[in-house]
């Protein structure tokens, strides 16, 4: 059974500000690369940046970085579940 | 232990009396009872609707209702039975009551959230009723709300799907509470392989509730947006895809079938060893099969869509995956039967109902294979065969397990014993009525009788007439069992703490339990189904 001890992991304002700045910077990068013609790679690049931003929010603002294995595995399970739902649907759409 | 200390006499939080002690309670046991009465109300209502439909079908042509009323009846019957009975029944009533106790905890992890779940359930149910009497008529789409009809129907589909959305929220929060309680509130001495199988089944179910319910919630929001804004997500003439709706709907609604059946399997896994006086056969196999059913059951949704026009690759893949689910289900049936082998069987109403479950669920599972194989599925698609298969699993399976759970845990929940004879008579009538109701429907389906039709060709009249008689016998049995239980509260015969010789933690505390569940530290056994002490005591 997991420990019920309460872990305090309050981040300082400085650290939070750094994450916020990173998020804003990445938003700027997203806008900037949308003006560069990369053909097929425009969408994958935008999705990669968006995923990176989501990861920062999850890890620091939502404290996933500081949580124990149960919370981490629970989160990974939800992502896997979503991936399967979308992936399996493409067996229909891609081969119809 | 005195009666005054029981959860029925003492409120949580303390000091509240009268209606406040119930409507503002944080006690998981009181909430279990509040779900019980609400869910029984919906169950009886949906049974009556089903009986009216069956009565209509007993004769050709119009008998007691017209086609519009019939369409509304099967929609309401389905919506109520799925969203207000099947999904919440076992987790919300017995899960709420017994999951914390089986884990050695004093409550669920989020007691206030638990209360909110109940209010959402009541609000969602009220909303569903309200949707009937507003708009241009009763919803007539069936519980599946398929597009494009649900977008263009004059019935108040928007409110009905909003009700389902709210009920989904209630179900999801209950699942969240169970997963958290399982991990955070379990007694420190209880390892994973010391957890009772009912709780394991609720844990597997809770994950499905948490992960799958948001899909249907968003889908229903999209239906409402389609109705009001005509976005064109599901409409081909606007570039939309009606099959997308079916994918999204079944992504939740097939796992929902496992939300309904998995806790029922957990109930049976508790009852069979208790009345066989024998340790459960294949404890670990049952645990892993519960998890396997939860996972594999979430990957087979498109087997509802073989004839919808989706790709052949999808048909092949989803058919293959569907057959995989049969394996863990069969592992459970094998384990239950093996538990009884060379056991010291003590017949009782819950055990008898569990035997009915095993028989009816097995027929339901085997007819499911007919539907899982794409070739045979296309032959019986949208016929009475599908309806009969579904009812074999849902009513023959979950319904009988629900009644088995009621009879098994009733003495613990209320501290009273019921009369056995009416329980047996009711159970036999329900089981015989069930078979006479749904076996003709299997045959009618094979002969081509379509579902959701209020009239039929002359060759189907005999089968429909016979099925109607079975339905009346089934309903008589169900109501007799319910009345017998309710009357046990009027002339109570006090129940001992452990009337059945059970070994899980709920049988180690008084009946009814005290408000804090355990007055002393719970005695966690190395194995939850160790009957050596029970057997040696009964031999003395």
Interface residues (C-beta under 8 A of the other chain):
Chain A: X1 X2 X4 X70 X74 X77 X78 X81 X84 X85 X88 X89 X91 X92 X93 X94 X95 X96
Chain B: X179 X183 X184 X186 X187 X188 X190 X191 X207 X210 X211 X215 X243 X247 X251 X298 X299 X302 X309 X310 X311 X312 X313 X314 X317 X318
